[in-house]
Amino acid sequence: MTNHLKKEGKFSYIEAGEGTPIILLHGLMGGLSNFEAVIDFFSNKGYKVLIPELPLYSLSLLKTNVKNFANYLHEFILFKGYDSAILLGNSLGGHIGLYHTKMYPESVKALIITGSSGLYESAMGSGYTKRSDYEVIKKKAQDVFYDPAIATKEIVDEVYETVNDRNKLIKTLAIAKSAIRHNMSKDLPKMNTPTCIIWGKNDQVTPPEVGEEFNDLLPDSDLFWIDKCGHAAMMEHPEEFNQIMSTWLEKRGF
């Protein structure tokens, strides 16, 4: 999918379809290709789907945090000339979407989060002391999913390369600390943006009770469960994920 990357100014992004913009926000170890099924489905349903490449490893260490990623997203929305957009974020991407919505509520029509950090995450940046051991990294990648077979060699190789690159590892740890520091439990009750929460019942990174807590704290949210599903619902059960999201957007008039 990186073959389709557009590069304009400081932004690199994928774009497909025409209509209401949906901006997809990838996670810490999540490639843009994780959203392939979402792009294919919604770009044919009257939406313009965009995935900006977030600057997880290109900002200075001092600027490598959730708030700056949220500001980067806002700059991207302004760059594209949108008054507002629908945001969909997985894991760290969900947290960035939430933080952006807190800072710029007027520019977010609706928010969809899945396996989002922001309240709790199980050791998002820890456990890399044995990072040179490929089998250890493979197990960590497999644990993200209910079905370990989804952690293909390509995915494992990408994680292995990331954690064995000293610069990327330092940034990864900084992002994980920033996610904990930018806890949103006090902010969520003041955020009135319509939010769709789609959660894997078997998520080990952000367990089911985290999805329930998001639903309890957000004033205007709906919670949907996907069975036999881990941390990346849009990859593990793409058809069910797309159907839930599509029905919710239609019901809410988006």
C-alpha atoms as a printed R data frame, in Angstrom:
    type eleno elety resid chain resno       x       y      z
1   ATOM     1    CA   MET     A     1   0.000   0.000  0.000
2   ATOM     2    CA   THR     A     2   2.939   2.352  0.509
3   ATOM     3    CA   ASN     A     3   3.156   2.411 -3.297
4   ATOM     4    CA   HIS     A     4   0.059   4.606 -3.257
5   ATOM     5    CA   LEU     A     5   1.530   7.141 -0.822
6   ATOM     6    CA   LYS     A     6   1.059  10.753 -1.866
7   ATOM     7    CA   LYS     A     7   3.727  13.170 -0.669
8   ATOM     8    CA   GLU     A     8   2.648  16.796 -0.376
9   ATOM     9    CA   GLY     A     9   4.524  19.296  1.772
10  ATOM    10    CA   LYS     A    10   5.395  17.557  5.024
11  ATOM    11    CA   PHE     A    11   2.582  15.017  4.670
12  ATOM    12    CA   SER     A    12   2.641  11.486  3.286
13  ATOM    13    CA   TYR     A    13  -0.747   9.833  3.006
14  ATOM    14    CA   ILE     A    14  -2.987   7.379  1.197
15  ATOM    15    CA   GLU     A    15  -6.266   8.628 -0.250
16  ATOM    16    CA   ALA     A    16  -9.170   6.805 -1.916
17  ATOM    17    CA   GLY     A    17 -12.797   7.518 -2.824
18  ATOM    18    CA   GLU     A    18 -14.888  10.682 -2.823
19  ATOM    19    CA   GLY     A    19 -17.249  12.153 -0.249
20  ATOM    20    CA   THR     A    20 -17.220  12.809  3.492
21  ATOM    21    CA   PRO     A    21 -13.617  12.446  4.739
22  ATOM    22    CA   ILE     A    22 -12.736   9.577  7.072
23  ATOM    23    CA   ILE     A    23  -9.203   9.858  8.442
24  ATOM    24    CA   LEU     A    24  -7.632   6.614  9.680
25  ATOM    25    CA   LEU     A    25  -5.039   6.755 12.465
26  ATOM    26    CA   HIS     A    26  -2.616   3.860 12.793
27  ATOM    27    CA   GLY     A    27  -1.077   2.603 16.025
28  ATOM    28    CA   LEU     A    28   2.466   2.442 17.358
29  ATOM    29    CA   MET     A    29   3.446  -0.781 15.608
30  ATOM    30    CA   GLY     A    30   0.611  -0.701 13.088
31  ATOM    31    CA   GLY     A    31   1.312  -0.262  9.393
32  ATOM    32    CA   LEU     A    32  -0.984   1.628  7.050
33  ATOM    33    CA   SER     A    33  -1.884  -1.699  5.420
34  ATOM    34    CA   ASN     A    34  -3.739  -2.702  8.625
35  ATOM    35    CA   PHE     A    35  -6.639  -0.616  7.289
36  ATOM    36    CA   GLU     A    36  -6.734  -2.067  3.771
37  ATOM    37    CA   ALA     A    37 -10.227  -3.569  4.173
38  ATOM    38    CA   VAL     A    38 -11.561  -0.311  5.672
39  ATOM    39    CA   ILE     A    39 -10.218   1.701  2.730
40  ATOM    40    CA   ASP     A    40 -11.642  -0.700  0.146
41  ATOM    41    CA   PHE     A    41 -15.071  -0.775  1.793
42  ATOM    42    CA   PHE     A    42 -15.652   2.886  2.669
43  ATOM    43    CA   SER     A    43 -14.042   4.408 -0.433
44  ATOM    44    CA   ASN     A    44 -16.856   2.680 -2.338
45  ATOM    45    CA   LYS     A    45 -19.575   3.854  0.067
46  ATOM    46    CA   GLY     A    46 -19.488   7.627 -0.525
47  ATOM    47    CA   TYR     A    47 -16.513   8.501  1.674
48  ATOM    48    CA   LYS     A    48 -13.045   9.847  0.968
49  ATOM    49    CA   VAL     A    49 -10.733   7.673  3.078
50  ATOM    50    CA   LEU     A    50  -7.316   9.020  4.064
51  ATOM    51    CA   ILE     A    51  -4.448   7.567  6.085
52  ATOM    52    CA   PRO     A    52  -1.740  10.059  7.007
53  ATOM    53    CA   GLU     A    53   1.619   8.567  7.921
54  ATOM    54    CA   LEU     A    54   2.024   9.780 11.501
55  ATOM    55    CA   PRO     A    55   5.472  11.186 12.403
56  ATOM    56    CA   LEU     A    56   6.095   8.621 15.150
57  ATOM    57    CA   TYR     A    57   9.829   8.419 14.508
58  ATOM    58    CA   SER     A    58  10.609  11.680 12.706
59  ATOM    59    CA   LEU     A    59   9.949  14.344 15.353
60  ATOM    60    CA   SER     A    60  12.568  15.331 17.904
61  ATOM    61    CA   LEU     A    61  12.456  13.291 21.106
62  ATOM    62    CA   LEU     A    62  11.000  16.247 23.041
63  ATOM    63    CA   LYS     A    63   8.120  16.494 20.559
64  ATOM    64    CA   THR     A    64   7.442  12.747 20.387
65  ATOM    65    CA   ASN     A    65   4.174  12.669 22.319
66  ATOM    66    CA   VAL     A    66   0.418  12.242 21.922
67  ATOM    67    CA   LYS     A    67  -0.302  15.991 21.993
68  ATOM    68    CA   ASN     A    68   2.079  16.774 19.130
69  ATOM    69    CA   PHE     A    69   0.702  13.890 17.059
70  ATOM    70    CA   ALA     A    70  -2.801  15.324 17.631
71  ATOM    71    CA   ASN     A    71  -1.561  18.745 16.473
72  ATOM    72    CA   TYR     A    72  -0.004  17.111 13.399
73  ATOM    73    CA   LEU     A    73  -3.391  15.571 12.615
74  ATOM    74    CA   HIS     A    74  -5.028  19.003 12.927
75  ATOM    75    CA   GLU     A    75  -2.461  20.474 10.536
76  ATOM    76    CA   PHE     A    76  -3.266  17.672  8.087
77  ATOM    77    CA   ILE     A    77  -7.017  18.402  8.273
78  ATOM    78    CA   LEU     A    78  -6.344  22.097  7.618
79  ATOM    79    CA   PHE     A    79  -3.903  21.227  4.815
80  ATOM    80    CA   LYS     A    80  -6.618  19.160  3.110
81  ATOM    81    CA   GLY     A    81  -9.064  22.072  3.492
82  ATOM    82    CA   TYR     A    82 -11.662  20.179  5.561
83  ATOM    83    CA   ASP     A    83 -13.908  21.944  8.044
84  ATOM    84    CA   SER     A    84 -14.385  18.632  9.806
85  ATOM    85    CA   ALA     A    85 -13.788  14.917  9.356
86  ATOM    86    CA   ILE     A    86 -14.686  11.520 10.809
87  ATOM    87    CA   LEU     A    87 -11.752   9.990 12.685
88  ATOM    88    CA   LEU     A    88 -11.060   6.264 13.102
89  ATOM    89    CA   GLY     A    89  -8.151   5.248 15.321
90  ATOM    90    CA   ASN     A    90  -6.719   1.928 16.461
91  ATOM    91    CA   SER     A    91  -4.555   1.626 19.604
92  ATOM    92    CA   LEU     A    92  -2.314   4.724 19.816
93  ATOM    93    CA   GLY     A    93  -4.238   6.081 16.811
94  ATOM    94    CA   GLY     A    94  -7.436   6.015 18.877
95  ATOM    95    CA   HIS     A    95  -5.686   7.976 21.620
96  ATOM    96    CA   ILE     A    96  -4.462  10.561 19.083
97  ATOM    97    CA   GLY     A    97  -8.012  10.839 17.723
98  ATOM    98    CA   LEU     A    98  -9.413  11.335 21.223
99  ATOM    99    CA   TYR     A    99  -6.806  13.925 22.159
100 ATOM   100    CA   HIS     A   100  -7.348  15.779 18.891
101 ATOM   101    CA   THR     A   101 -11.100  15.755 19.563
102 ATOM   102    CA   LYS     A   102 -10.495  17.197 23.023
103 ATOM   103    CA   MET     A   103  -8.428  20.062 21.565
104 ATOM   104    CA   TYR     A   104 -10.375  20.669 18.323
105 ATOM   105    CA   PRO     A   105 -13.934  19.365 18.865
106 ATOM   106    CA   GLU     A   106 -15.344  21.508 16.057
107 ATOM   107    CA   SER     A   107 -13.222  19.711 13.455
108 ATOM   108    CA   VAL     A   108 -14.442  16.195 14.329
109 ATOM   109    CA   LYS     A   109 -17.855  15.054 13.058
110 ATOM   110    CA   ALA     A   110 -17.602  11.632 14.681
111 ATOM   111    CA   LEU     A   111 -15.015   9.366 16.261
112 ATOM   112    CA   ILE     A   112 -14.534   5.601 15.972
113 ATOM   113    CA   ILE     A   113 -12.058   3.965 18.362
114 ATOM   114    CA   THR     A   114 -10.910   0.356 18.536
115 ATOM   115    CA   GLY     A   115  -8.412  -1.016 21.066
116 ATOM   116    CA   SER     A   116  -7.607   2.577 21.967
117 ATOM   117    CA   SER     A   117  -5.034   3.672 24.502
118 ATOM   118    CA   GLY     A   118  -5.873   6.715 26.614
119 ATOM   119    CA   LEU     A   119  -7.154   5.017 29.765
120 ATOM   120    CA   TYR     A   120  -5.028   1.908 30.112
121 ATOM   121    CA   GLU     A   121  -2.689  -0.143 27.966
122 ATOM   122    CA   SER     A   122  -0.826  -3.293 28.893
123 ATOM   123    CA   ALA     A   123   2.849  -2.443 28.544
124 ATOM   124    CA   MET     A   124   2.624  -0.787 25.140
125 ATOM   125    CA   GLY     A   125   6.343  -0.015 25.104
126 ATOM   126    CA   SER     A   126   7.802  -2.522 27.528
127 ATOM   127    CA   GLY     A   127   9.143  -6.032 27.211
128 ATOM   128    CA   TYR     A   128  11.771  -5.254 24.609
129 ATOM   129    CA   THR     A   129  14.781  -6.147 26.748
130 ATOM   130    CA   LYS     A   130  15.152  -9.286 24.608
131 ATOM   131    CA   ARG     A   131  14.539  -7.366 21.414
132 ATOM   132    CA   SER     A   132  17.320  -9.159 19.544
133 ATOM   133    CA   ASP     A   133  15.517 -12.485 20.063
134 ATOM   134    CA   TYR     A   134  13.282 -12.907 16.997
135 ATOM   135    CA   GLU     A   135  11.108 -15.586 18.642
136 ATOM   136    CA   VAL     A   136  10.371 -13.290 21.627
137 ATOM   137    CA   ILE     A   137   9.316 -10.483 19.292
138 ATOM   138    CA   LYS     A   138   7.247 -12.936 17.233
139 ATOM   139    CA   LYS     A   139   5.363 -14.026 20.381
140 ATOM   140    CA   LYS     A   140   4.711 -10.387 21.339
141 ATOM   141    CA   ALA     A   141   3.339  -9.680 17.867
142 ATOM   142    CA   GLN     A   142   1.140 -12.802 17.975
143 ATOM   143    CA   ASP     A   143  -0.266 -11.829 21.390
144 ATOM   144    CA   VAL     A   144  -1.817  -8.735 19.817
145 ATOM   145    CA   PHE     A   145  -4.255 -10.975 17.927
146 ATOM   146    CA   TYR     A   146  -6.743 -13.642 18.968
147 ATOM   147    CA   ASP     A   147  -5.555 -15.741 16.031
148 ATOM   148    CA   PRO     A   148  -1.728 -15.740 16.088
149 ATOM   149    CA   ALA     A   149  -1.637 -16.601 12.361
150 ATOM   150    CA   ILE     A   150  -2.599 -12.982 11.600
151 ATOM   151    CA   ALA     A   151   0.885 -11.963 12.768
152 ATOM   152    CA   THR     A   152   2.446 -12.741  9.388
153 ATOM   153    CA   LYS     A   153   6.192 -12.865  8.886
154 ATOM   154    CA   GLU     A   154   5.943  -9.412  7.285
155 ATOM   155    CA   ILE     A   155   4.303  -7.965 10.432
156 ATOM   156    CA   VAL     A   156   6.799  -9.683 12.760
157 ATOM   157    CA   ASP     A   157   9.734  -8.506 10.624
158 ATOM   158    CA   GLU     A   158   8.470  -4.924 10.791
159 ATOM   159    CA   VAL     A   159   8.161  -5.011 14.593
160 ATOM   160    CA   TYR     A   160  11.576  -6.683 14.890
161 ATOM   161    CA   GLU     A   161  13.163  -4.011 12.692
162 ATOM   162    CA   THR     A   162  11.503  -1.220 14.696
163 ATOM   163    CA   VAL     A   163  12.609  -2.411 18.138
164 ATOM   164    CA   ASN     A   164  16.140  -3.155 16.941
165 ATOM   165    CA   ASP     A   165  16.573   0.336 15.522
166 ATOM   166    CA   ARG     A   166  17.933   2.325 18.467
167 ATOM   167    CA   ASN     A   167  16.322   5.615 17.395
168 ATOM   168    CA   LYS     A   168  12.924   3.971 16.841
169 ATOM   169    CA   LEU     A   169  13.125   2.072 20.129
170 ATOM   170    CA   ILE     A   170  13.842   5.273 22.081
171 ATOM   171    CA   LYS     A   171  10.907   6.980 20.344
172 ATOM   172    CA   THR     A   172   8.671   3.937 20.966
173 ATOM   173    CA   LEU     A   173   9.414   4.101 24.708
174 ATOM   174    CA   ALA     A   174   8.829   7.877 24.712
175 ATOM   175    CA   ILE     A   175   5.451   7.390 23.005
176 ATOM   176    CA   ALA     A   176   4.446   4.679 25.492
177 ATOM   177    CA   LYS     A   177   5.313   6.973 28.424
178 ATOM   178    CA   SER     A   178   3.443   9.823 26.751
179 ATOM   179    CA   ALA     A   179   0.339   7.626 26.350
180 ATOM   180    CA   ILE     A   180   0.346   6.963 30.108
181 ATOM   181    CA   ARG     A   181   0.994  10.640 30.869
182 ATOM   182    CA   HIS     A   182  -1.868  11.780 28.633
183 ATOM   183    CA   ASN     A   183  -4.505   9.750 30.493
184 ATOM   184    CA   MET     A   184  -7.931  10.989 29.420
185 ATOM   185    CA   SER     A   185 -10.235   9.793 32.208
186 ATOM   186    CA   LYS     A   186 -10.934  13.388 33.356
187 ATOM   187    CA   ASP     A   187 -11.389  14.705 29.807
188 ATOM   188    CA   LEU     A   188 -13.792  12.114 28.390
189 ATOM   189    CA   PRO     A   189 -16.936  13.184 30.341
190 ATOM   190    CA   LYS     A   190 -16.638  16.669 28.768
191 ATOM   191    CA   MET     A   191 -16.341  15.346 25.190
192 ATOM   192    CA   ASN     A   192 -19.707  15.294 23.420
193 ATOM   193    CA   THR     A   193 -18.565  14.100 19.978
194 ATOM   194    CA   PRO     A   194 -20.571  11.038 18.832
195 ATOM   195    CA   THR     A   195 -18.254   8.053 19.359
196 ATOM   196    CA   CYS     A   196 -18.452   4.476 18.131
197 ATOM   197    CA   ILE     A   197 -16.412   2.046 20.254
198 ATOM   198    CA   ILE     A   198 -15.603  -1.284 18.564
199 ATOM   199    CA   TRP     A   199 -13.735  -3.697 20.834
200 ATOM   200    CA   GLY     A   200 -12.325  -7.184 20.612
201 ATOM   201    CA   LYS     A   201 -13.667  -9.424 23.383
202 ATOM   202    CA   ASN     A   202 -10.235 -11.075 23.652
203 ATOM   203    CA   ASP     A   203  -8.041  -7.960 23.523
204 ATOM   204    CA   GLN     A   204  -5.032  -8.500 25.807
205 ATOM   205    CA   VAL     A   205  -3.437  -5.087 25.192
206 ATOM   206    CA   THR     A   206  -6.470  -2.967 26.100
207 ATOM   207    CA   PRO     A   207  -8.762  -5.528 27.803
208 ATOM   208    CA   PRO     A   208 -12.581  -5.471 27.421
209 ATOM   209    CA   GLU     A   209 -13.092  -3.504 30.638
210 ATOM   210    CA   VAL     A   210 -11.209  -0.616 28.991
211 ATOM   211    CA   GLY     A   211 -13.809  -0.499 26.221
212 ATOM   212    CA   GLU     A   212 -16.532  -0.503 28.877
213 ATOM   213    CA   GLU     A   213 -14.832   2.351 30.725
214 ATOM   214    CA   PHE     A   214 -14.606   4.437 27.554
215 ATOM   215    CA   ASN     A   215 -18.322   3.835 27.025
216 ATOM   216    CA   ASP     A   216 -19.131   4.804 30.628
217 ATOM   217    CA   LEU     A   217 -17.073   8.010 30.533
218 ATOM   218    CA   LEU     A   218 -17.990   9.345 27.073
219 ATOM   219    CA   PRO     A   219 -21.377  11.153 27.076
220 ATOM   220    CA   ASP     A   220 -22.450  10.124 23.548
221 ATOM   221    CA   SER     A   221 -21.004   6.711 22.734
222 ATOM   222    CA   ASP     A   222 -22.107   3.269 21.561
223 ATOM   223    CA   LEU     A   223 -20.108   0.127 22.363
224 ATOM   224    CA   PHE     A   224 -19.934  -2.889 20.041
225 ATOM   225    CA   TRP     A   225 -18.153  -6.191 20.687
226 ATOM   226    CA   ILE     A   226 -16.451  -8.535 18.241
227 ATOM   227    CA   ASP     A   227 -15.989 -12.100 19.462
228 ATOM   228    CA   LYS     A   228 -12.760 -14.102 19.046
229 ATOM   229    CA   CYS     A   229 -10.961 -10.852 18.427
230 ATOM   230    CA   GLY     A   230  -7.850  -9.221 19.873
231 ATOM   231    CA   HIS     A   231  -6.406  -5.707 19.623
232 ATOM   232    CA   ALA     A   232  -6.869  -4.947 15.909
233 ATOM   233    CA   ALA     A   233 -10.519  -5.666 15.066
234 ATOM   234    CA   MET     A   234 -10.352  -4.078 11.602
235 ATOM   235    CA   MET     A   235  -7.649  -6.629 10.650
236 ATOM   236    CA   GLU     A   236  -8.997  -9.714 12.401
237 ATOM   237    CA   HIS     A   237 -12.679  -9.385 11.458
238 ATOM   238    CA   PRO     A   238 -12.725  -6.817  8.637
239 ATOM   239    CA   GLU     A   239 -16.221  -7.592  7.338
240 ATOM   240    CA   GLU     A   240 -17.853  -7.460 10.772
241 ATOM   241    CA   PHE     A   241 -15.883  -4.333 11.693
242 ATOM   242    CA   ASN     A   242 -16.901  -2.529  8.482
243 ATOM   243    CA   GLN     A   243 -20.535  -3.539  8.919
244 ATOM   244    CA   ILE     A   244 -20.676  -2.245 12.521
245 ATOM   245    CA   MET     A   245 -19.028   1.034 11.569
246 ATOM   246    CA   SER     A   246 -21.122   1.505  8.416
247 ATOM   247    CA   THR     A   247 -24.425   0.826 10.233
248 ATOM   248    CA   TRP     A   248 -23.430   3.209 13.043
249 ATOM   249    CA   LEU     A   249 -22.468   6.027 10.634
250 ATOM   250    CA   GLU     A   250 -25.750   5.570  8.759
251 ATOM   251    CA   LYS     A   251 -27.797   5.531 11.963
252 ATOM   252    CA   ARG     A   252 -26.035   8.686 13.175
253 ATOM   253    CA   GLY     A   253 -26.512  10.460  9.846
254 ATOM   254    CA   PHE     A   254 -22.861  10.600  8.750
